[in-house]
């Protein structure tokens, strides 16, 4: 992780109960904001956090929304993510216009498999991206896969600054509407499932 991005990041820890049927039941979550921690020293920092049951996960923000389409072809074992458009994207302080792109990071078992990004859209808080990306996703990896979409501002004093993100994946990685979107797409039988998702920090 680049040090310049650390203050924008939040570590989410989820405590799970594994039963005999190998199902995972969520006990609770804890969120750790890295801007609350002095990262300039090499000393260990210990923090206690209350577990929260609210699973609408990451910290909500007013950065805007992203329209995303997911489609899973189980025969080809291929996941297609279409970044359609954004709306209400927040212009960072100090900039007159918003030039943005979306970076996609596809992971299996927390290992980055591929990284792709859209073509930048200039001077728009309601950008039309309309780009599709394909990732090979074996059925046996459905529960260990996730896709991170980062809406990133390019140019200006905040060059390549992430203003919001959406995570899709199984119950191991995400909750709330993005999880519902993911599950609907996985079981939709090759149909594209489109929903607006609020950006989080």
Secondary structure, 3 states (H helix, E strand, C coil): CCHHHHHHCEEEEEEEEECCCCCEEEEEEEEEEHHHCCCCCCCCCCCCCCCECCCCCCCEEEEEEEEEEEEEECCCCEEEEEEEEEECCCCCCCCCCCCEEEEEEEEECCEEEEEEECCCECCCCCCEEEEEEEEECCHHHHHHEEEEEEEEECCCCCCCEEEEEEEEECCCCCCHHHHHHHHHHHCCCCCCEEEEEEEEC
